[in-house]
């Protein structure tokens, strides 16, 4: 048995971390590789940091495409000497098609619609938009087995779903880290995130109030929250901003250095 008390001490995501620990214990006991469900970035980072220190355990994250934000963890006993590359990840692609020309949606709205249809959150990986035609997603194949013809509604738009091999998806291009500089009248979350993600200020305010924006992995609800150096802002489907530095200008404004990935 793993030292659960020590591994969970001070965890910000104890419920999800317990599930990872249980998968790790199965891997160690059976000598068989174990996959977790999809984990959001904050849980993934915490699990890798805490369980990655265990000498007998090997961890590998996989999300179905390069640069995936949500990943599953493959847990194996290190002595087993398994090559993780040929192991079946058990993933499929999901094409979600609808006409969003007059009612644009965000990736999290597609995810929420799938969950309302009975899908477990851990069965759904990254979701990204296909312009005004809908979205694509990565899902766990076992969760998709009962799905013959998927229909759902996202916002006001009827959506049909089709399961396809991962190779038929068109995943978003892998983001290379970019260094950005902006000068703002304040260090408010909505102002900085609007500049960093290239989204209008009004749209960013709406996204924050809708719960689509996270600050240091915690859902942000106040557009006017002041940021400081070291803060990280996450927006589903659009990556992450890190505030690298904030300095005052001579005109009582703020020069902000950002890293986007």
Backbone as JSON, one array per atom type, in Angstrom:
{
  "sequence": "XXXXXXXXXXXXXXXXXXXXXXXXXXXXXXXXXXXXXXXXXXXXXXXXXXXXXXXXXXXXXXXXXXXXXXXXXXXXXXXXXXXXXXXXXXXXXXXXXXXXXXXXXXXXXXXXXXXXXXXXXXXXXXXXXXXXXXXXXXXXXXXXXXXXXXXXXXXXXXXXXXXXXXXXXXXXXXXXXXXXXXXXXXXXXXXXXXXXXXXXXXXXXXXXXXXXXXXXXXXXXXXXXXXXXXXXXXXXXXXXXXXXXXXXXXXXXXXXXXXXX",
  "N": [[0.83, -1.2, 0.0], [0.41, 2.25, -0.73], [1.74, 5.25, 0.81], [-0.79, 6.86, 1.7], [-1.68, 8.94, 3.41], [0.51, 10.69, 3.55], [0.79, 11.3, 0.82], [-1.55, 12.62, 0.29], [-1.54, 14.79, 1.93], [-2.21, 18.15, 2.39], [-3.24, 18.38, -0.17], [-4.89, 19.95, -2.92], [-6.74, 18.76, -4.39], [-8.02, 16.37, -3.35], [-9.97, 14.29, -3.74], [-9.82, 13.57, -6.49], [-7.13, 12.89, -6.54], [-7.04, 10.65, -4.91], [-8.22, 8.74, -6.56], [-6.23, 8.47, -8.5], [-4.17, 7.45, -6.91], [-5.3, 5.01, -6.18], [-5.36, 3.72, -8.68], [-2.61, 3.56, -9.09], [-1.89, 1.83, -7.03], [-3.16, -0.51, -7.9], [-1.68, -0.99, -10.19], [0.84, -1.52, -9.08], [0.27, -3.76, -7.53], [-0.77, -5.71, -9.31], [1.04, -5.76, -11.35], [0.3, -4.89, -13.83], [-0.26, -2.48, -16.38], [-2.01, 0.58, -15.7], [-4.58, 2.82, -16.58], [-5.61, 6.09, -15.77], [-8.64, 8.11, -15.62], [-9.3, 11.02, -17.73], [-7.53, 13.86, -16.65], [-7.73, 17.14, -15.35], [-5.53, 19.97, -15.83], [-4.5, 20.99, -13.34], [-4.84, 18.9, -11.5], [-3.39, 16.91, -12.76], [-0.77, 17.99, -12.69], [-0.35, 18.02, -9.92], [-0.58, 15.28, -9.28], [1.54, 14.17, -10.76], [3.7, 15.43, -9.5], [3.56, 14.47, -6.87], [3.25, 11.59, -6.9], [5.26, 11.0, -8.62], [7.58, 10.9, -7.21], [7.87, 8.41, -6.17], [9.81, 5.57, -6.02], [9.23, 3.03, -7.05], [7.34, 3.37, -8.99], [6.22, 4.25, -12.24], [5.29, 6.95, -14.29], [3.31, 8.2, -16.97], [2.05, 10.69, -19.05], [-0.68, 11.07, -21.27], [-2.63, 12.47, -23.82], [-3.83, 12.09, -26.25], [-3.14, 13.8, -28.31], [-0.45, 15.9, -29.39], [0.62, 18.24, -27.02], [-1.7, 18.22, -25.48], [-4.17, 19.45, -23.21], [-5.74, 18.23, -21.26], [-5.07, 15.15, -19.81], [-4.6, 11.56, -19.6], [-3.21, 9.44, -17.1], [-0.73, 7.02, -17.37], [0.07, 4.37, -15.42], [2.62, 2.39, -14.2], [4.43, -0.41, -12.87], [7.77, 0.11, -12.15], [9.77, -1.88, -12.31], [8.66, -3.65, -14.05], [9.34, -3.1, -16.61], [7.99, -2.31, -18.96], [7.42, -1.18, -22.26], [6.01, 1.83, -22.91], [5.15, 2.87, -25.34], [3.95, 1.1, -27.39], [1.55, 0.49, -26.13], [-1.97, 0.31, -26.07], [-3.86, 3.2, -26.08], [-6.55, 3.4, -25.82], [-8.35, 5.31, -26.88], [-10.69, 7.38, -28.7], [-11.77, 9.52, -31.41], [-14.17, 12.2, -31.46], [-16.51, 13.62, -33.44], [-18.29, 16.55, -33.38], [-20.97, 17.97, -34.69], [-22.57, 20.88, -35.9], [-24.46, 23.9, -36.67], [-23.03, 26.77, -35.91], [-22.97, 29.38, -36.64], [-24.53, 31.6, -35.99], [-24.75, 31.46, -33.29], [-22.35, 31.25, -31.45], [-20.3, 28.9, -29.66], [-18.43, 27.78, -26.75], [-15.6, 25.62, -25.98], [-16.0, 24.39, -23.43], [-18.74, 24.36, -23.23], [-19.56, 22.39, -24.99], [-18.42, 20.22, -23.67], [-19.9, 20.26, -21.27], [-22.43, 19.67, -22.27], [-22.07, 17.04, -23.14], [-21.59, 15.79, -20.69], [-24.05, 16.17, -19.5], [-25.44, 14.4, -21.02], [-24.74, 12.05, -19.9], [-22.11, 11.25, -19.96], [-19.07, 10.59, -18.29], [-16.94, 12.96, -16.68], [-14.24, 12.29, -16.61], [-14.01, 10.75, -18.87], [-13.75, 12.34, -21.02], [-11.56, 14.05, -23.01], [-9.51, 16.61, -24.35], [-11.35, 19.26, -25.87], [-12.0, 20.98, -28.82], [-12.71, 23.76, -30.98], [-14.27, 23.81, -34.26], [-14.28, 26.11, -36.05], [-17.28, 27.58, -37.12], [-18.62, 25.24, -37.33], [-18.87, 23.38, -35.34], [-17.34, 21.11, -33.11], [-14.44, 19.18, -32.1], [-13.46, 16.28, -30.26], [-11.67, 14.3, -27.84], [-12.11, 11.1, -26.6], [-12.61, 8.47, -24.15], [-12.52, 5.2, -25.31], [-13.97, 3.01, -24.19], [-15.98, 4.27, -22.77], [-17.43, 5.24, -24.83], [-18.59, 3.09, -26.08], [-21.41, 2.36, -25.81], [-22.53, 4.27, -27.44], [-24.25, 4.81, -30.21], [-25.64, 6.56, -32.03], [-25.18, 9.8, -31.47], [-26.88, 12.55, -30.2], [-27.33, 15.89, -29.26], [-27.83, 19.06, -27.58], [-26.26, 22.13, -27.88], [-25.95, 25.17, -26.44], [-28.28, 26.8, -28.32], [-28.24, 25.1, -30.4], [-28.77, 22.21, -32.38], [-26.85, 19.24, -32.22], [-24.94, 16.7, -33.74], [-23.17, 13.67, -33.12], [-20.24, 11.84, -34.02], [-18.29, 8.99, -33.82], [-14.86, 8.49, -34.42], [-11.66, 7.22, -35.62], [-8.65, 8.34, -33.96], [-6.81, 9.28, -35.8], [-8.26, 10.57, -37.75], [-8.97, 13.0, -36.79], [-8.51, 16.57, -36.58], [-6.39, 17.93, -34.82], [-5.71, 20.81, -32.73], [-3.01, 23.03, -33.55], [0.13, 22.52, -32.01], [0.96, 24.59, -29.39], [3.63, 26.82, -29.3], [5.66, 28.19, -26.75], [5.15, 31.63, -26.19], [6.43, 34.88, -25.84], [4.99, 37.72, -24.55], [4.23, 41.23, -24.49], [2.53, 43.83, -22.92], [0.89, 46.94, -22.32], [-1.07, 48.18, -19.82], [-3.87, 49.85, -18.27], [-4.45, 48.91, -15.8], [-3.96, 46.06, -13.62], [-5.94, 44.22, -13.83], [-7.73, 41.14, -14.06], [-9.46, 40.73, -16.3], [-8.48, 42.61, -18.13], [-5.75, 41.93, -18.54], [-5.93, 39.21, -19.35], [-7.49, 39.51, -21.63], [-5.74, 40.88, -23.35], [-3.63, 39.02, -23.46], [-4.75, 36.63, -24.5], [-5.85, 37.53, -26.8], [-8.54, 38.34, -27.08], [-11.63, 40.11, -27.1], [-12.31, 42.65, -24.64], [-14.9, 42.73, -23.53], [-15.86, 40.19, -24.21], [-14.1, 38.61, -22.75], [-14.81, 39.31, -20.13], [-17.36, 38.18, -20.05], [-16.7, 35.45, -20.34], [-15.28, 35.03, -17.97], [-17.26, 35.5, -16.02], [-18.92, 33.42, -16.68], [-17.57, 31.3, -15.71], [-15.52, 30.12, -17.17], [-12.87, 30.69, -17.05], [-9.8, 30.17, -15.39], [-7.85, 30.93, -12.54], [-4.72, 30.33, -11.51], [-5.5, 27.69, -11.53], [-7.89, 27.71, -10.2], [-11.33, 28.34, -10.45], [-12.13, 31.47, -11.72], [-14.06, 34.24, -10.77], [-14.31, 36.96, -10.64], [-13.98, 39.6, -12.69], [-12.48, 41.89, -12.13], [-10.37, 41.17, -10.52], [-7.14, 41.62, -9.23], [-4.01, 40.93, -10.73], [-0.79, 39.39, -10.13], [2.8, 39.06, -10.4], [3.8, 35.82, -11.37], [1.31, 34.65, -11.32], [-0.99, 32.42, -12.95], [-3.06, 32.04, -15.72], [-5.72, 30.23, -16.96], [-7.5, 29.21, -19.85], [-9.89, 27.29, -21.21], [-9.2, 25.4, -24.09], [-7.69, 27.4, -25.18], [-5.27, 27.6, -24.0], [-2.67, 28.72, -21.73], [-1.77, 31.52, -19.74], [1.06, 33.0, -18.29], [1.97, 35.28, -15.87], [4.79, 37.03, -16.05], [6.21, 39.31, -15.26], [5.56, 42.49, -13.75], [5.65, 45.91, -14.11], [5.68, 49.34, -13.19], [4.92, 52.15, -15.25], [6.1, 55.41, -16.35], [3.87, 56.88, -16.8], [1.91, 56.16, -15.09], [0.83, 53.68, -15.7], [0.78, 50.13, -16.44], [3.34, 47.96, -17.31], [3.34, 44.83, -18.63], [4.67, 41.64, -18.64], [4.21, 38.67, -20.33], [3.87, 35.1, -20.65], [2.76, 32.88, -23.01], [1.3, 29.75, -23.49]],
  "CA": [[0.0, 0.0, 0.0], [1.15, 3.5, -0.8], [1.52, 6.12, 1.98], [-1.84, 7.79, 1.29], [-1.73, 10.12, 4.26], [1.57, 11.6, 3.12], [0.55, 11.73, -0.55], [-2.73, 13.49, 0.25], [-1.36, 15.91, 2.86], [-2.21, 19.46, 1.77], [-3.69, 18.34, -1.56], [-6.02, 20.8, -3.28], [-7.67, 17.95, -5.18], [-7.88, 15.05, -2.72], [-10.85, 13.25, -4.31], [-9.24, 13.09, -7.75], [-5.84, 12.28, -6.27], [-7.31, 9.31, -4.38], [-8.45, 7.85, -7.71], [-4.92, 8.2, -9.1], [-3.45, 6.57, -5.98], [-5.89, 3.67, -6.29], [-4.85, 3.14, -9.93], [-1.2, 3.24, -8.86], [-1.83, 0.63, -6.19], [-3.51, -1.65, -8.75], [-0.53, -1.25, -11.07], [1.9, -2.13, -8.29], [-0.16, -5.07, -7.03], [-1.01, -6.67, -10.4], [2.11, -5.64, -12.34], [-0.32, -4.56, -15.09], [-0.41, -1.03, -16.53], [-3.33, 1.11, -15.38], [-4.87, 4.17, -17.03], [-6.61, 6.88, -15.07], [-9.45, 8.92, -16.51], [-8.69, 12.3, -18.06], [-7.34, 14.75, -15.51], [-7.45, 18.52, -15.72], [-4.12, 20.3, -15.64], [-4.09, 21.17, -11.94], [-4.76, 17.57, -10.87], [-2.28, 16.22, -13.41], [0.48, 18.52, -12.14], [-0.21, 17.57, -8.54], [-0.35, 13.83, -9.27], [2.9, 13.92, -11.25], [4.66, 15.89, -8.51], [3.52, 13.67, -5.64], [3.51, 10.17, -7.15], [6.49, 10.86, -9.39], [8.71, 10.71, -6.3], [7.91, 7.03, -5.71], [10.84, 4.87, -6.8], [8.74, 1.83, -7.69], [6.25, 3.69, -9.91], [6.54, 5.05, -13.42], [4.11, 7.66, -14.76], [3.39, 8.82, -18.29], [0.82, 11.39, -19.39], [-1.05, 11.02, -22.69], [-3.94, 13.08, -24.03], [-4.36, 11.81, -27.58], [-2.48, 14.63, -29.31], [0.67, 16.67, -28.83], [0.23, 19.46, -26.35], [-3.02, 18.11, -24.88], [-4.33, 20.1, -21.91], [-6.25, 17.19, -20.37], [-4.36, 13.9, -20.1], [-4.72, 10.41, -18.71], [-1.93, 8.97, -16.62], [-0.42, 5.6, -17.44], [0.82, 4.02, -14.21], [3.21, 1.05, -14.32], [5.51, -0.75, -11.94], [9.01, 0.38, -12.86], [10.51, -3.11, -12.56], [8.03, -4.45, -15.1], [10.1, -2.85, -17.84], [7.11, -2.22, -20.12], [7.59, -0.05, -23.16], [4.67, 2.42, -22.99], [4.79, 3.34, -26.68], [2.99, 0.28, -28.12], [0.34, 0.21, -25.37], [-3.18, 0.92, -26.59], [-4.34, 4.25, -25.19], [-7.98, 3.23, -25.65], [-9.01, 6.58, -27.16], [-11.32, 7.62, -29.99], [-12.15, 10.89, -31.69], [-15.6, 12.45, -31.51], [-16.86, 14.8, -34.24], [-19.54, 17.16, -32.92], [-21.3, 18.83, -35.84], [-23.75, 21.74, -35.81], [-24.28, 25.2, -37.28], [-22.85, 27.75, -34.85], [-22.68, 30.66, -37.27], [-25.25, 32.69, -35.33], [-24.78, 31.24, -31.84], [-21.05, 30.62, -31.16], [-20.16, 28.2, -28.38], [-17.08, 27.57, -26.25], [-15.33, 24.18, -25.76], [-16.58, 23.88, -22.18], [-20.18, 24.15, -23.41], [-19.67, 21.06, -25.57], [-18.12, 19.27, -22.6], [-21.04, 20.23, -20.36], [-23.53, 18.98, -22.96], [-21.77, 15.61, -23.11], [-21.78, 15.33, -19.32], [-25.49, 16.1, -19.29], [-25.9, 13.19, -21.72], [-24.35, 10.89, -19.12], [-20.68, 10.96, -20.05], [-18.26, 10.98, -17.13], [-15.95, 13.99, -16.99], [-12.96, 11.64, -16.85], [-14.02, 10.08, -20.17], [-13.67, 13.37, -22.06], [-10.29, 14.75, -23.03], [-9.58, 17.95, -24.91], [-12.4, 19.63, -26.83], [-11.6, 22.21, -29.51], [-13.72, 24.21, -31.95], [-14.03, 23.73, -35.72], [-14.93, 27.29, -36.59], [-18.71, 27.63, -36.8], [-19.21, 23.94, -37.69], [-18.97, 22.5, -34.19], [-16.12, 20.86, -32.33], [-13.88, 17.83, -32.05], [-13.09, 15.91, -28.89], [-11.03, 13.0, -27.62], [-12.87, 10.41, -25.55], [-12.22, 7.1, -23.82], [-13.28, 4.3, -26.16], [-14.92, 2.2, -23.43], [-17.13, 5.11, -22.43], [-18.18, 5.51, -26.05], [-19.12, 1.86, -26.66], [-22.87, 2.32, -25.99], [-22.97, 5.39, -28.25], [-24.42, 4.5, -31.62], [-25.9, 7.85, -32.67], [-25.21, 10.79, -30.41], [-27.5, 13.83, -30.5], [-27.42, 16.75, -28.09], [-28.01, 20.48, -27.88], [-25.26, 23.02, -27.29], [-26.64, 26.46, -26.52], [-29.57, 26.56, -28.98], [-27.93, 24.42, -31.66], [-28.75, 20.74, -32.39], [-25.52, 18.73, -32.55], [-24.8, 15.26, -33.91], [-21.83, 13.19, -32.83], [-19.76, 10.66, -34.75], [-17.02, 8.46, -33.32], [-13.9, 8.22, -35.5], [-10.3, 6.99, -35.13], [-7.92, 9.57, -33.65], [-6.07, 9.76, -36.97], [-9.13, 11.38, -38.6], [-9.17, 14.3, -36.18], [-7.59, 17.66, -36.93], [-6.14, 18.58, -33.53], [-5.11, 22.15, -32.83], [-1.54, 23.06, -33.63], [0.78, 22.6, -30.71], [1.4, 25.95, -29.11], [4.99, 27.08, -28.82], [5.63, 29.3, -25.8], [5.35, 32.96, -26.77], [6.61, 35.97, -24.88], [4.16, 38.86, -24.93], [4.33, 42.43, -23.67], [1.38, 44.72, -23.08], [0.8, 48.05, -21.35], [-2.47, 48.29, -19.43], [-4.18, 50.86, -17.25], [-4.55, 48.21, -14.52], [-3.56, 44.65, -13.68], [-7.17, 43.45, -13.69], [-7.76, 39.87, -14.77], [-10.08, 40.83, -17.63], [-7.61, 43.38, -19.03], [-4.54, 41.16, -18.86], [-6.3, 38.01, -20.11], [-7.94, 39.96, -22.95], [-4.55, 41.17, -24.15], [-2.82, 37.82, -23.64], [-5.42, 35.63, -25.35], [-6.32, 38.16, -28.04], [-10.0, 38.31, -27.05], [-12.14, 41.42, -26.7], [-12.49, 42.81, -23.19], [-16.27, 42.34, -23.18], [-15.96, 38.73, -24.3], [-13.37, 38.03, -21.62], [-15.64, 39.49, -18.94], [-18.41, 37.16, -20.11], [-16.1, 34.14, -20.07], [-14.96, 34.95, -16.54], [-18.51, 35.37, -15.27], [-19.48, 32.1, -16.98], [-16.75, 30.27, -15.06], [-14.66, 29.46, -18.14], [-11.48, 31.12, -16.84], [-9.23, 29.76, -14.1], [-6.66, 31.64, -12.08], [-3.95, 29.36, -10.73], [-6.31, 26.47, -11.57], [-9.14, 27.89, -9.46], [-12.28, 29.09, -11.27], [-12.17, 32.89, -11.4], [-15.42, 34.78, -10.91], [-14.28, 38.42, -10.57], [-13.15, 40.19, -13.76], [-11.62, 42.94, -11.63], [-9.34, 40.67, -9.62], [-5.81, 42.09, -9.61], [-3.0, 39.89, -10.91], [0.58, 39.71, -9.74], [3.81, 38.21, -11.04], [3.71, 34.42, -10.97], [-0.04, 34.12, -11.53], [-1.22, 31.69, -14.2], [-4.46, 32.15, -16.15], [-6.05, 29.16, -17.9], [-8.76, 29.32, -20.59], [-10.04, 26.02, -21.91], [-9.1, 25.45, -25.54], [-6.83, 28.51, -25.63], [-3.97, 27.52, -23.36], [-2.39, 29.31, -20.43], [-0.91, 32.7, -19.63], [1.79, 33.19, -17.04], [2.43, 36.65, -15.67], [6.21, 36.93, -15.74], [6.67, 40.51, -14.55], [4.71, 43.68, -13.81], [6.39, 47.1, -13.7], [4.97, 50.59, -13.39], [5.49, 53.08, -16.22], [6.13, 56.79, -15.89], [2.54, 57.48, -17.0], [1.0, 55.49, -14.16], [0.25, 52.48, -16.29], [1.51, 48.91, -16.06], [3.95, 47.17, -18.38], [3.16, 43.45, -18.18], [5.35, 40.62, -19.45], [3.44, 37.44, -20.28], [4.26, 33.93, -21.42], [1.56, 32.13, -23.4], [1.56, 28.43, -24.03]],
  "C": [[0.87, 1.26, 0.0], [0.83, 4.36, 0.44], [0.49, 7.21, 1.66], [-1.85, 9.07, 2.11], [-0.7, 11.15, 3.82], [1.28, 12.15, 1.73], [-0.6, 12.73, -0.64], [-2.58, 14.73, 1.11], [-1.29, 17.23, 2.1], [-2.69, 19.49, 0.34], [-4.88, 19.28, -1.77], [-7.08, 20.02, -4.05], [-7.69, 16.53, -4.61], [-8.74, 13.96, -3.34], [-10.28, 12.68, -5.59], [-7.91, 12.39, -7.51], [-6.0, 10.88, -5.7], [-7.51, 8.32, -5.52], [-7.13, 7.5, -8.4], [-4.13, 7.24, -8.22], [-3.99, 5.15, -6.08], [-5.44, 2.97, -7.57], [-3.39, 2.75, -9.78], [-1.06, 1.97, -8.03], [-2.19, -0.62, -6.99], [-2.34, -2.02, -9.66], [0.59, -1.95, -10.31], [1.54, -3.54, -7.85], [-0.25, -6.11, -8.14], [0.13, -6.73, -11.41], [1.54, -5.37, -13.74], [-0.5, -3.05, -15.2], [-1.85, -0.6, -16.29], [-3.44, 2.55, -15.91], [-5.85, 4.84, -16.09], [-7.58, 7.47, -16.1], [-8.7, 10.19, -16.87], [-8.66, 13.2, -16.83], [-7.13, 16.17, -16.03], [-6.04, 18.88, -15.29], [-3.67, 20.4, -14.2], [-3.91, 19.82, -11.25], [-3.58, 16.8, -11.45], [-0.94, 16.68, -12.84], [0.7, 18.0, -10.72], [0.1, 16.08, -8.48], [1.08, 13.5, -9.72], [3.93, 14.31, -10.2], [4.71, 14.96, -7.31], [3.86, 12.21, -5.89], [4.8, 9.96, -7.93], [7.71, 10.65, -8.52], [8.84, 9.26, -5.83], [8.83, 6.21, -6.61], [10.27, 3.7, -7.58], [7.72, 2.1, -8.79], [6.75, 4.53, -11.07], [5.25, 5.65, -13.95], [4.36, 8.24, -16.14], [2.04, 9.43, -18.61], [0.57, 11.31, -20.89], [-2.46, 11.57, -22.85], [-4.5, 12.88, -25.41], [-3.81, 12.7, -28.68], [-1.4, 15.44, -28.62], [0.16, 17.96, -28.2], [-1.14, 19.42, -25.71], [-3.06, 18.76, -23.5], [-4.83, 19.1, -20.87], [-5.61, 15.87, -20.77], [-4.8, 12.8, -19.14], [-3.31, 10.04, -18.27], [-1.84, 7.46, -16.8], [0.51, 5.29, -16.28], [1.31, 2.59, -14.35], [4.23, 0.84, -13.21], [6.83, -0.65, -12.7], [9.78, -0.9, -13.22], [9.91, -3.95, -13.68], [8.7, -4.25, -16.44], [9.24, -2.78, -19.08], [7.45, -0.99, -20.95], [6.22, 0.59, -23.36], [4.22, 2.76, -24.4], [3.77, 2.44, -27.39], [1.68, 0.02, -27.39], [-0.83, 0.98, -25.96], [-3.7, 1.97, -25.61], [-5.85, 4.17, -24.99], [-8.78, 4.5, -25.9], [-9.62, 6.6, -28.56], [-11.52, 9.12, -30.16], [-13.66, 11.01, -31.73], [-15.82, 13.75, -32.28], [-18.22, 15.3, -33.78], [-19.92, 18.24, -33.92], [-22.6, 19.59, -35.62], [-23.43, 23.09, -36.42], [-24.24, 26.28, -36.2], [-22.54, 29.14, -35.41], [-23.31, 31.82, -36.5], [-25.32, 32.52, -33.81], [-23.49, 30.54, -31.42], [-21.01, 30.02, -29.77], [-18.69, 28.09, -28.02], [-16.86, 26.07, -26.01], [-16.0, 23.62, -24.51], [-18.09, 23.66, -22.31], [-20.44, 22.81, -24.09], [-19.43, 19.99, -24.51], [-19.32, 19.13, -21.65], [-22.22, 19.48, -20.98], [-23.31, 17.47, -22.96], [-22.0, 15.04, -21.7], [-23.26, 15.22, -18.99], [-26.11, 14.89, -19.98], [-25.48, 11.92, -21.0], [-22.9, 10.5, -19.21], [-19.99, 11.39, -18.76], [-17.23, 12.01, -17.56], [-14.6, 13.36, -17.32], [-12.87, 10.89, -18.17], [-13.82, 11.04, -21.32], [-12.33, 14.09, -21.94], [-10.45, 16.16, -23.57], [-10.76, 18.08, -25.87], [-11.95, 20.92, -27.49], [-12.61, 22.49, -30.63], [-13.26, 23.97, -33.38], [-14.72, 24.91, -36.38], [-16.38, 27.34, -36.16], [-19.41, 26.3, -37.1], [-19.37, 23.0, -36.51], [-17.64, 22.33, -33.5], [-15.64, 19.44, -32.56], [-13.46, 17.55, -30.62], [-12.37, 14.58, -28.92], [-11.72, 12.36, -26.44], [-12.3, 9.02, -25.32], [-13.12, 6.13, -24.58], [-14.33, 3.5, -25.38], [-16.16, 2.99, -23.06], [-18.02, 5.34, -23.64], [-18.86, 4.27, -26.62], [-20.64, 1.85, -26.81], [-23.4, 3.38, -26.95], [-23.04, 4.99, -29.72], [-24.64, 5.79, -32.41], [-26.11, 8.88, -31.58], [-25.86, 12.07, -30.91], [-27.61, 14.61, -29.19], [-27.62, 18.18, -28.54], [-26.95, 21.28, -27.15], [-25.74, 24.44, -27.53], [-28.0, 26.22, -27.17], [-29.43, 25.68, -30.22], [-28.0, 22.9, -31.52], [-27.39, 20.25, -32.89], [-25.6, 17.22, -32.7], [-23.35, 14.87, -33.66], [-21.48, 11.94, -33.6], [-18.41, 10.26, -34.2], [-16.12, 8.09, -34.49], [-12.56, 7.87, -34.88], [-9.59, 8.33, -34.9], [-7.24, 10.16, -34.89], [-6.93, 10.64, -37.88], [-9.44, 12.75, -38.0], [-8.17, 15.31, -36.73], [-7.3, 18.45, -35.66], [-5.53, 19.95, -33.72], [-3.6, 22.06, -32.88], [-0.95, 23.2, -32.24], [1.35, 23.99, -30.5], [2.86, 25.97, -28.66], [4.92, 28.26, -27.84], [5.95, 30.62, -26.49], [5.49, 33.98, -25.65], [5.86, 37.19, -25.39], [4.4, 40.02, -23.98], [3.12, 43.31, -23.95], [1.45, 45.8, -22.02], [-0.68, 48.28, -21.09], [-2.64, 49.35, -18.36], [-4.28, 50.24, -15.86], [-4.03, 46.79, -14.71], [-4.76, 43.74, -13.48], [-7.09, 42.18, -14.54], [-8.33, 40.02, -16.16], [-9.19, 41.58, -18.61], [-6.41, 42.57, -19.48], [-4.88, 39.95, -19.72], [-6.78, 38.38, -21.51], [-6.75, 40.21, -23.86], [-3.77, 39.9, -24.45], [-3.43, 36.8, -24.57], [-5.95, 36.22, -26.65], [-7.83, 38.11, -28.19], [-10.5, 39.67, -26.59], [-12.38, 41.46, -25.19], [-13.89, 42.36, -22.77], [-16.44, 40.83, -23.2], [-15.25, 38.07, -23.13], [-14.16, 38.17, -20.33], [-16.74, 38.43, -18.91], [-17.87, 35.78, -19.79], [-15.78, 33.97, -18.59], [-16.24, 34.74, -15.73], [-19.2, 34.04, -15.52], [-18.67, 30.97, -16.37], [-15.8, 29.54, -15.99], [-13.18, 29.75, -17.93], [-11.03, 30.67, -15.46], [-7.99, 30.6, -13.8], [-5.94, 30.73, -11.12], [-4.77, 28.1, -10.48], [-7.58, 26.55, -10.74], [-10.07, 28.75, -10.31], [-12.35, 30.53, -10.8], [-13.58, 33.42, -11.65], [-15.45, 36.31, -10.95], [-13.39, 38.98, -11.68], [-12.15, 41.21, -13.24], [-10.53, 42.47, -10.69], [-7.96, 41.08, -10.12], [-4.83, 40.92, -9.69], [-1.65, 40.37, -10.4], [1.53, 38.74, -10.42], [3.73, 36.8, -10.48], [2.34, 33.82, -11.16], [-0.13, 33.45, -12.89], [-2.72, 31.71, -14.49], [-4.72, 31.08, -17.2], [-7.42, 29.42, -18.53], [-8.87, 28.09, -21.46], [-10.01, 26.21, -23.42], [-8.17, 26.53, -26.06], [-5.49, 28.55, -24.9], [-3.88, 28.26, -22.03], [-1.5, 30.53, -20.58], [-0.2, 32.66, -18.28], [2.27, 34.63, -16.97], [3.87, 36.6, -15.2], [6.7, 38.12, -14.93], [5.67, 41.64, -14.75], [5.53, 44.86, -13.3], [5.57, 48.34, -14.03], [5.69, 51.44, -14.43], [5.46, 54.5, -15.65], [4.76, 57.45, -15.99], [1.48, 56.76, -16.16], [0.18, 54.39, -14.82], [1.13, 51.3, -15.91], [2.03, 48.19, -17.3], [3.99, 45.72, -17.89], [3.82, 42.5, -19.17], [4.63, 39.28, -19.23], [4.12, 36.33, -21.06], [2.99, 33.15, -21.72], [1.96, 30.77, -23.97], [0.27, 27.61, -24.01]]
}
